Amino acid sequence: MMKAVTVAALLASMAVTTIAQAQTYKWQDDFCSMEGDFDSKKYTAKQIKNSHLVLESLTRSNLDSFFPPMDIDALDKLSMKDLDKLTEEYIKVKNNIERLDVVPEAKGYKQELVKSIDGEYKQNKLTILGYLNPSEALKQSPQMCKTYIEPLLKNETAVQNRWKQFVEEQIQKQADITDDGGKYYRSLATKRYQEEKASNPTKYAKINLVTFGFGNCVNEQVYHADSDEVFSNQQKLNKTLFGRSFKQMCDEP
C-alpha cells in the first residue's frame, strides 16, 4: 500500500511539472529593470522578447531611410532613388515583423504594428511623389489632402496663393488653441514666410505645401497606435505572462 501511495504521489508531482514549469525572464528599458516568472511550457523567452519588441515599436517610427525635405538643400538632393531605398527598407522591416514569433496574446499587437508600418510607408512614399510626381501623388492621395498637391499641377501663381493660404490656416489653428490668440505664432510664421518668399519662393512654397501641408495631412489619415493604450496593453500582457511574480524597479526621476 505504501509503495502504491508513493508511486501515485510521484506521478502527481510529474504531472504538475508538466503542467507548469516556472522560468524567470528579465529585461530593462531606459529607466526600469523588470522580471517575472513565466510558464516555459506555454511560452519561450524569445516569444516574450518579441512580444515586448512589438509593443515598444508601436509608439515609434520604424522606417528611417527617408526624412521629408525641410530646406532647399534637402529638396535639391531628392530623387526617385529615395523611393527605391524607402521601398526596400519597408519590405525588409515588414517581413521581419511578420516573421516574429510572439506569444498568442500578442498576435493582435503584431497586426497593429504591420498596419502602422504600412502607414509610415504610405506617408513617406506620397511625400516623395508629391515632390517628384505630383500627378501620381494626387491619384493615391486621401481626398482631404489633395488641396496641397493640386496647385503643383496648375501654375506658379496657384502654388504661391495656396502657400499663403496655408500659412494663414496654420496661424488660425494656433489662434484657436493658444491663450494669446496665436499672436506670438503669427509673428514668427509671418516673418518666416516673408524671409522664405524673399529668398526662393518657388522652392519654399513647395516645401511648405508638400512636407508640412500634404505630408502632415497624409500622416493624420494613416494608422497610429494610441500611446496610452499601448502602455495599458503592455501592463496587461505582463500580468498575463507573469502574474503576481512581475517586479519592476525604476530609477528615481
Beta strands, then each sheet from edge to edge (+ up, - down):
strand 1: 22-28
strand 2: 32-39
strand 3: 247-250
sheet 1: 1+ 2- 3+
end
